[in-house]
Amino acid sequence: MIIDYTNIQVATKRLIIRPLVESDYEQLQKSYAERLPKQSKYDNGPVDPKETPRAWFKQLIKIYRKRASDDQIYIFGVFHRKTGRHIGSVDIATIVRHTLSWANLGYYVHNNFQGQGYAKEFAKAAIQIAFKDLGFKRIEAAANTDNLPSINLAKSIGMKKECLRQNFHYDQGVWNDHVVFVMISKDKALHRIEKN
């Protein structure tokens, strides 16, 4: 399956979901710098612009495109339609293709934009991208058992709890249990993208 990742773009009521391009650099820097102080252990807080120079961003885009062309992971920026602000990101990572066609959904919202329904809006759109544009048949989202915002988001977009995977993910020096939510392609009609 050959996928032109660079041409995938979806508009929702308030957002645009698309691959990053070099002209996004200033918006990304602004969003990093304007984050609130760290809100939880799953939040990084503000990022010093010196840590993310333009050369780093150009290299990041190349890495994202290479990983997409290798069908490893598809990473999209999320932007506000009216202001152009970078709200966060969403990724669809291939777990396996061939007879299973299975991927993982990941998502992040800058903490100064949290609590406004953006994550639900773009996660629903990402599910559609995964099924329609990327050809996956099964999408899962895994969250630490204490990451209630992530768990609630998966539930809110119609994903169904499938299992608890013990010692599933290594993070912050320990192996963590994860709750796994799933959606299969036959459910996608229930989750159309909300446009204006």
C-alpha positions as CSV (number, residue, x, y, z in Angstrom):
1,M,0.0,0.0,0.0
2,I,1.5,3.4,-1.1
3,I,0.2,6.3,0.9
4,D,1.0,10.0,0.2
5,Y,1.0,11.2,3.8
6,T,1.9,14.7,2.8
7,N,-1.5,15.2,1.1
8,I,-3.6,14.1,4.0
9,Q,-5.5,17.0,5.5
10,V,-8.8,17.0,7.4
11,A,-10.9,19.9,8.5
12,T,-13.2,19.7,11.5
13,K,-15.5,22.4,12.9
14,R,-12.6,24.2,14.6
15,L,-9.4,22.4,13.5
16,I,-7.2,21.4,10.7
17,I,-5.3,18.1,11.0
18,R,-2.3,17.7,8.6
19,P,1.4,16.9,8.4
20,L,3.8,19.6,9.7
21,V,5.5,21.8,7.2
22,E,8.5,24.2,7.7
23,S,6.3,27.3,7.8
24,D,4.7,25.9,11.0
25,Y,7.9,26.6,13.0
26,E,6.8,29.9,14.5
27,Q,3.4,28.6,15.6
28,L,4.9,25.6,17.1
29,Q,7.5,27.6,19.0
30,K,4.8,30.0,20.3
31,S,2.6,27.1,21.5
32,Y,5.6,25.5,23.3
33,A,6.6,28.7,25.0
34,E,3.0,29.6,26.1
35,R,2.3,26.3,27.8
36,L,1.3,26.5,31.4
37,P,3.6,25.1,34.1
38,K,3.5,21.3,34.2
39,Q,0.0,20.2,35.2
40,S,0.6,16.4,35.7
41,K,3.2,13.7,35.3
42,Y,2.0,13.3,31.7
43,D,2.6,16.9,30.9
44,N,5.9,18.5,29.9
45,G,5.1,22.1,30.7
46,P,6.7,25.0,28.7
47,V,9.6,24.3,26.3
48,D,12.5,26.8,26.0
49,P,12.8,28.0,22.4
50,K,16.5,27.4,22.6
51,E,15.8,23.7,22.8
52,T,13.9,23.7,19.6
53,P,15.9,25.6,16.9
54,R,14.7,25.9,13.3
55,A,17.3,23.3,12.2
56,W,15.8,20.8,14.7
57,F,12.4,21.4,13.3
58,K,13.5,20.9,9.7
59,Q,15.1,17.6,10.7
60,L,12.0,16.6,12.6
61,I,9.8,17.0,9.5
62,K,12.2,14.8,7.5
63,I,12.1,12.2,10.2
64,Y,8.3,12.3,10.3
65,R,8.1,11.9,6.5
66,K,10.5,9.1,6.4
67,R,8.6,7.2,9.2
68,A,5.4,7.7,7.3
69,S,6.9,6.5,4.0
70,D,8.1,3.4,5.8
71,D,4.5,2.9,7.2
72,Q,5.8,3.1,10.8
73,I,4.0,6.1,12.2
74,Y,1.9,9.0,10.8
75,I,2.3,12.2,12.9
76,F,0.0,15.1,12.3
77,G,-0.1,18.7,13.6
78,V,-3.4,20.0,14.9
79,F,-4.1,23.7,14.1
80,H,-7.0,26.1,14.9
81,R,-8.8,26.9,11.7
82,K,-9.3,30.6,12.5
83,T,-6.1,31.6,14.4
84,G,-3.6,29.1,12.9
85,R,-2.5,28.3,16.5
86,H,-0.8,24.9,17.0
87,I,-3.1,23.1,19.4
88,G,-1.3,19.7,19.7
89,S,-0.6,16.6,17.7
90,V,-2.0,13.2,16.9
91,D,-0.3,10.1,15.6
92,I,-1.3,6.8,14.1
93,A,1.4,4.2,14.6
94,T,1.4,0.9,12.7
95,I,1.4,-2.1,14.9
96,V,1.2,-4.6,12.1
97,R,-0.1,-4.7,8.5
98,H,-0.9,-7.7,6.3
99,T,-3.7,-9.8,7.6
100,L,-4.3,-7.7,10.8
101,S,-4.0,-4.1,9.6
102,W,-3.7,-2.7,13.2
103,A,-2.5,0.6,14.5
104,N,-2.3,2.7,17.7
105,L,-3.7,6.1,18.2
106,G,-1.8,8.7,20.2
107,Y,-2.7,12.3,21.1
108,Y,-1.4,15.4,22.8
109,V,-2.9,18.9,23.5
110,H,-0.8,21.8,24.8
111,N,-1.9,22.3,28.4
112,N,-3.0,25.9,27.8
113,F,-5.6,24.5,25.3
114,Q,-6.9,21.6,27.4
115,G,-10.5,21.4,28.6
116,Q,-12.0,22.9,25.4
117,G,-12.9,19.7,23.6
118,Y,-10.1,20.0,21.0
119,A,-8.7,16.5,21.7
120,K,-12.1,14.8,21.2
121,E,-12.6,16.7,18.0
122,F,-9.2,15.8,16.5
123,A,-9.1,12.3,17.8
124,K,-12.4,11.5,16.1
125,A,-11.0,12.9,12.8
126,A,-7.8,10.9,13.3
127,I,-9.9,7.7,13.5
128,Q,-11.3,8.6,10.1
129,I,-7.9,9.2,8.7
130,A,-6.7,5.8,10.1
131,F,-9.5,3.9,8.5
132,K,-10.1,5.9,5.3
133,D,-6.7,7.3,4.3
134,L,-4.4,4.8,5.9
135,G,-6.4,1.7,5.4
136,F,-6.3,0.3,8.9
137,K,-9.1,-2.0,10.2
138,R,-8.4,-1.9,13.9
139,I,-7.3,1.1,16.0
140,E,-6.4,0.9,19.6
141,A,-5.4,3.5,22.2
142,A,-3.5,2.5,25.4
143,A,-3.3,4.7,28.5
144,N,-1.7,4.4,31.9
145,T,-4.3,3.2,34.4
146,D,-4.1,6.6,36.3
147,N,-4.2,8.8,33.1
148,L,-7.9,9.6,33.5
149,P,-8.0,12.3,30.8
150,S,-6.6,9.9,28.2
151,I,-9.0,7.1,29.3
152,N,-12.0,9.5,29.2
153,L,-11.0,10.7,25.8
154,A,-10.9,7.2,24.4
155,K,-14.4,6.5,25.8
156,S,-15.8,9.8,24.6
157,I,-14.9,9.1,20.9
158,G,-16.6,5.7,21.1
159,M,-13.6,3.4,21.7
160,K,-14.5,0.3,23.7
161,K,-12.4,-1.0,26.6
162,E,-10.8,-4.3,25.6
163,C,-8.3,-5.3,28.3
164,L,-5.7,-4.4,30.8
165,R,-2.1,-5.1,29.6
166,Q,0.2,-5.6,32.6
167,N,3.8,-4.2,32.5
168,F,3.0,-3.0,29.0
169,H,4.9,0.3,28.6
170,Y,8.2,1.5,30.0
171,D,8.0,5.1,31.1
172,Q,9.7,7.3,33.8
173,G,11.9,4.4,34.9
174,V,9.2,1.8,35.5
175,W,7.0,-0.7,33.5
176,N,3.4,0.5,33.7
177,D,0.0,-1.3,33.2
178,H,-2.1,0.1,30.4
179,V,-5.9,0.1,29.8
180,V,-6.5,-0.7,26.1
181,F,-9.4,0.7,24.1
182,V,-10.2,-0.4,20.6
183,M,-12.3,0.6,17.6
184,I,-12.7,-1.5,14.4
185,S,-13.5,-0.1,11.0
186,K,-17.1,-1.4,10.9
187,D,-17.8,1.1,13.7
188,K,-16.5,4.1,11.8
189,A,-19.9,5.2,10.5
190,L,-20.8,6.1,14.1
191,H,-18.0,8.7,14.2
192,R,-18.2,11.1,11.3
193,I,-16.1,14.2,11.4
194,E,-18.0,17.2,12.6
195,K,-17.7,20.0,10.1
196,N,-19.4,23.4,10.1
